[in-house]
Amino acid sequence: MYWLSGAEADKLVKSVEDAYEKIKRSGPNPIKLMDVKKAKQKVITPVE
């Protein structure tokens, strides 16, 4: 979390760049990837 005032434009830019780099390093959303894998699987239901 970052605490900034309106007069701290340089600090704002640095905090946004830091947050962007952290998100970029974390990679793709694992929950979203899990949903894609499930969607690719064929669902076979028993026929009665």
NULUM-60948 format. One record per residue: residue in one letter; residue number from 0; x, y, z of N, C-alpha, C in turn. Coordinates in Angstrom, 2 decimals, decimal comma. Layout:
N
+------+-----+---------+---------+---------+---------+---------+---------+---------+---------+---------+
: code : pos :      nX :      nY :      nZ :     caX :     caY :     caZ :      cX :      cY :      cZ :
+------+-----+---------+---------+---------+---------+---------+---------+---------+---------+---------+
:    A : NUM :       X :       Y :       Z :       X :       Y :       Z :       X :       Y :       Z :
...
+------+-----+---------+---------+---------+---------+---------+---------+---------+---------+---------+
***
This chain:
48
+------+-----+---------+---------+---------+---------+---------+---------+---------+---------+---------+
: code : pos :      nX :      nY :      nZ :     caX :     caY :     caZ :      cX :      cY :      cZ :
+------+-----+---------+---------+---------+---------+---------+---------+---------+---------+---------+
:    M :   0 :    0,84 :   -1,15 :    0,00 :    0,00 :    0,00 :    0,00 :    0,90 :    1,23 :    0,00 :
:    Y :   1 :    0,47 :    2,24 :   -0,73 :    1,24 :    3,46 :   -0,85 :    0,42 :    4,64 :   -0,34 :
:    W :   2 :    1,06 :    5,49 :    0,44 :    0,42 :    6,72 :    0,92 :    1,06 :    7,88 :    0,19 :
:    L :   3 :    0,25 :    8,59 :   -0,60 :    0,77 :    9,68 :   -1,41 :   -0,12 :   10,91 :   -1,29 :
:    S :   4 :    0,49 :   12,06 :   -1,56 :   -0,32 :   13,29 :   -1,64 :   -0,29 :   13,77 :   -3,08 :
:    G :   5 :   -1,10 :   14,75 :   -3,39 :   -1,16 :   15,27 :   -4,74 :    0,13 :   15,92 :   -5,20 :
:    A :   6 :    0,96 :   16,32 :   -4,27 :    2,22 :   17,00 :   -4,60 :    3,36 :   16,02 :   -4,87 :
:    E :   7 :    3,13 :   14,74 :   -4,74 :    4,20 :   13,75 :   -4,87 :    4,08 :   12,96 :   -6,18 :
:    A :   8 :    4,14 :   13,67 :   -7,29 :    3,99 :   13,02 :   -8,59 :    5,09 :   11,99 :   -8,85 :
:    D :   9 :    6,33 :   12,33 :   -8,50 :    7,44 :   11,40 :   -8,73 :    7,25 :   10,11 :   -7,93 :
:    K :  10 :    6,79 :   10,26 :   -6,70 :    6,55 :    9,09 :   -5,84 :    5,40 :    8,25 :   -6,40 :
:    L :  11 :    4,39 :    8,92 :   -6,96 :    3,27 :    8,20 :   -7,58 :    3,74 :    7,37 :   -8,76 :
:    V :  12 :    4,53 :    7,97 :   -9,62 :    5,06 :    7,25 :  -10,79 :    5,86 :    6,04 :  -10,34 :
:    K :  13 :    6,72 :    6,21 :   -9,36 :    7,55 :    5,10 :   -8,86 :    6,68 :    4,00 :   -8,26 :
:    S :  14 :    5,65 :    4,36 :   -7,51 :    4,80 :    3,34 :   -6,90 :    4,00 :    2,57 :   -7,94 :
:    V :  15 :    3,54 :    3,25 :   -8,99 :    2,82 :    2,57 :  -10,06 :    3,76 :    1,62 :  -10,81 :
:    E :  16 :    4,97 :    2,07 :  -11,08 :    5,95 :    1,20 :  -11,75 :    6,28 :   -0,02 :  -10,89 :
:    D :  17 :    6,45 :    0,17 :   -9,59 :    6,72 :   -0,95 :   -8,68 :    5,57 :   -1,95 :   -8,67 :
:    A :  18 :    4,34 :   -1,44 :   -8,58 :    3,17 :   -2,32 :   -8,57 :    3,07 :   -3,09 :   -9,88 :
:    Y :  19 :    3,32 :   -2,42 :  -10,99 :    3,28 :   -3,07 :  -12,30 :    4,31 :   -4,19 :  -12,39 :
:    E :  20 :    5,51 :   -3,94 :  -11,92 :    6,56 :   -4,97 :  -11,96 :    6,19 :   -6,18 :  -11,08 :
:    K :  21 :    5,60 :   -5,94 :   -9,93 :    5,19 :   -7,05 :   -9,05 :    4,13 :   -7,90 :   -9,73 :
:    I :  22 :    3,17 :   -7,26 :  -10,37 :    2,11 :   -7,99 :  -11,07 :    2,70 :   -8,75 :  -12,25 :
:    K :  23 :    3,59 :   -8,14 :  -12,97 :    4,21 :   -8,76 :  -14,14 :    5,02 :  -10,00 :  -13,73 :
:    R :  24 :    5,75 :   -9,90 :  -12,61 :    6,55 :  -11,04 :  -12,13 :    5,69 :  -12,19 :  -11,63 :
:    S :  25 :    4,51 :  -11,88 :  -11,12 :    3,66 :  -12,94 :  -10,56 :    3,08 :  -13,86 :  -11,62 :
:    G :  26 :    3,06 :  -13,43 :  -12,87 :    2,60 :  -14,29 :  -13,96 :    1,10 :  -14,32 :  -14,09 :
:    P :  27 :    0,61 :  -15,26 :  -14,92 :   -0,83 :  -15,33 :  -15,16 :   -1,61 :  -15,77 :  -13,92 :
:    N :  28 :   -2,86 :  -15,42 :  -13,90 :   -3,75 :  -15,75 :  -12,80 :   -3,96 :  -17,27 :  -12,77 :
:    P :  29 :   -3,55 :  -17,96 :  -11,70 :   -3,69 :  -19,42 :  -11,67 :   -5,15 :  -19,88 :  -11,68 :
:    I :  30 :   -6,05 :  -19,09 :  -11,15 :   -7,47 :  -19,47 :  -11,16 :   -8,00 :  -19,42 :  -12,59 :
:    K :  31 :   -7,61 :  -18,41 :  -13,32 :   -8,04 :  -18,29 :  -14,71 :   -7,48 :  -19,45 :  -15,53 :
:    L :  32 :   -6,23 :  -19,83 :  -15,29 :   -5,63 :  -20,96 :  -16,00 :   -6,36 :  -22,25 :  -15,69 :
:    M :  33 :   -6,77 :  -22,41 :  -14,43 :   -7,49 :  -23,61 :  -14,03 :   -8,83 :  -23,68 :  -14,76 :
:    D :  34 :   -9,52 :  -22,56 :  -14,91 :  -10,79 :  -22,52 :  -15,63 :  -10,61 :  -22,88 :  -17,10 :
:    V :  35 :   -9,51 :  -22,46 :  -17,70 :   -9,25 :  -22,77 :  -19,11 :   -9,03 :  -24,27 :  -19,27 :
:    K :  36 :   -8,29 :  -24,89 :  -18,33 :   -8,05 :  -26,33 :  -18,40 :   -9,35 :  -27,10 :  -18,28 :
:    K :  37 :  -10,23 :  -26,67 :  -17,37 :  -11,51 :  -27,34 :  -17,20 :  -12,38 :  -27,20 :  -18,44 :
:    A :  38 :  -12,33 :  -26,05 :  -19,06 :  -13,15 :  -25,80 :  -20,24 :  -12,70 :  -26,67 :  -21,41 :
:    K :  39 :  -11,43 :  -27,00 :  -21,46 :  -10,90 :  -27,82 :  -22,56 :  -11,24 :  -29,30 :  -22,39 :
:    Q :  40 :  -11,52 :  -29,72 :  -21,16 :  -11,85 :  -31,12 :  -20,91 :  -13,28 :  -31,39 :  -21,37 :
:    K :  41 :  -13,46 :  -32,55 :  -21,94 :  -14,80 :  -32,93 :  -22,34 :  -15,53 :  -33,52 :  -21,13 :
:    V :  42 :  -16,74 :  -33,12 :  -20,97 :  -17,54 :  -33,62 :  -19,85 :  -18,40 :  -34,76 :  -20,36 :
:    I :  43 :  -18,24 :  -35,92 :  -19,73 :  -19,02 :  -37,09 :  -20,10 :  -20,01 :  -37,35 :  -18,98 :
:    T :  44 :  -21,28 :  -37,36 :  -19,32 :  -22,30 :  -37,61 :  -18,32 :  -22,92 :  -38,97 :  -18,58 :
:    P :  45 :  -23,31 :  -39,68 :  -17,54 :  -23,93 :  -40,99 :  -17,73 :  -25,32 :  -40,83 :  -18,36 :
:    V :  46 :  -25,64 :  -41,76 :  -19,23 :  -26,93 :  -41,76 :  -19,88 :  -27,78 :  -42,83 :  -19,24 :
:    E :  47 :  -28,95 :  -42,47 :  -18,79 :  -29,82 :  -43,46 :  -18,14 :  -30,93 :  -43,91 :  -19,06 :
+------+-----+---------+---------+---------+---------+---------+---------+---------+---------+---------+
***
